[in-house]
Amino acid sequence: MTTGRPSSYSQEILDLTETYLAEYDTRYDHAIPSVAGLCEAIGRARSTIYKWSGEEGKEEFSDMLDRINEKQEVVLFSQGLRGNFNAALAKLALTKHGYSDRQELSGTEGGAIEVDTKWTIEVIE
């Protein structure tokens, strides 16, 4: 029984990964670099990619995955600010990189918010 395509981590994989990182937009027509895009570019499954990134002796590949994620963050942030990307989608994608959209409310001088609640009882005749 065969278990599928053999793992073929090689210098060629590193070279293809470097090419993807440099040319994700022009060669592969991807708006942002991504692990999914890398999988498509090198013809390997995500599970294989992550397996390689955690193996001893393949630190260079793991670093390249980190670079893909860092470049993705830069592209999302800068293109979002320039208005070249849909703002809602850029905001959603940036949550993966630790960004969030939240409001923090505080009272005067940073203290607690004071709420004045008044109850009114009306007699209806």
Secondary structure by P-SEA (a helix, b strand, c coil): ccccccccccaaaaaaaaaaaaccccccccccccaaaaaaaacccaaaaaaaaacccaaaaaaaaaaaaaaaaaaaaaaaaaccccaaaaaaaacccbbbbbbbbbcccccccccbbbbbbbbcc
